[in-house]
Amino acid sequence: MEQLKLHKELDNKKLIKYGFKKRKYKGNINYILSIPLYEYKDISVIEAHFIVFQPEQHIRYDVINSSSDTLYVPFYDRKFSNPNKNIVLKEVREKLNKELQFMKKSKIISKFLEV
């Protein structure tokens, strides 16, 4: 799970406006958002799942294989995934970077490093 710092001006209204859904978990309020990163025949196959933990002032995300509900292994273990030839991984990385850039412009996160 990757972790990024929330923007200092972020409030709950901005999260809801951006598309996050409010969820209560173990007595805490969290905000959750799923973004499709790769589709096959108009079905989302790989997604980014974002979770905002407000008490910690961080947002965390995972890149998930939607069909098996597991981590998308090539994203996390590029040593064995041949990133230069894996076109799915390239598209996933491009879309995730665009989403993170948009989150930064929207003042959801303060900064990030491209993946």
N, C-alpha and C positions, 0 to 999 in steps of 0.2 A: 504494500500500500504506500503510494507516494503521498507526501504531505507538503502543503504550501501554506504560507501565512495569509490570513485574511486582511483585507484592506482596513485601515484604521477608521474610515468613514462608513464602513458597511453597517447596515441595520437590517432588521427582519423584513421590512417592506421591500428593500432592494432585492433580497433573495427571492421573495415571492414573485416580484415583477419579472425577475430574470427567468423564472420557471421552476425554481425549487419547490418541493412539496414538504410541508411541515409534518413531522412524525415525532411521537413521544416514545422514548425507549429508555427503560430503567430509570424513570423519573426525570430524565433530561429531554429537552426539546432539541431535535436534530432536523436538518434540512437535507433532502435527498433529491438528486437529479441524475437522470440517465440520458446519455447522448449517444446516438448511433454513430459508429465510426466506419463500419463497413457493412454493405448490404449485398445480398445475393438474391436475385429474382425478387426484388422489393421487400425482402425480409431482413431485418436487422440481425446480423450474425455476430458482430463484435461491437461491444458498447463500452463506454466509459461510465462508471458509476461514481458520482461525487457525493460526499457526505460532509456536511458542515457540523463541526462540534464547537458550538459557541463558547462553552466554558473554557476551552483550550485555545480559542481564537485561531483555529486551523481548519483547513479544508483538506480532505483526503480523497484520493481517487484510486480506483483499480480499473484495469482494462480486462474485460470479461468476454469469454466465448459464450454467447447467449444460448446456444443450443445445448451445451453441457453445464452451464452455470459454473464454470471454472475459470481460472485466470487464463488469459491468452498468452501461452508460454513463449512464443517468439518475441513478444514485446519485452518480456522480463529476462530471457536468456538468449541474447543475440549471438552468443558464441556459436551455438549450434543451429541457428535459424537462417544463416546466410543472408544478412540484411541487404546486401547489394542486389540480390536476385529475387527476393521475396516481395512481390508487388503488393500483396495484401498488407504486409507490415509497413511498407512505404506509405500506402494510403492511410492506414491507421495513424501513423506518426504525423502525417500532414494534417489530418483533420483534428487530431488532439491538439497539436500546436496552434492551429487556428482558433480552436475553442478556448484555449488558455490565453491567447492574445486578446480575444474578445472579452474574457473575464477580467483581464487586467484593465482594458479600456473602460469597462463597465464598473470598475472599482469594486470588484468582488474579491480579487486577490491583489496583493501588493507587488509581487514580482514572481518570475519563474524562469527556469532554464529550459530551453527547448529540449524535447525528448528525442 
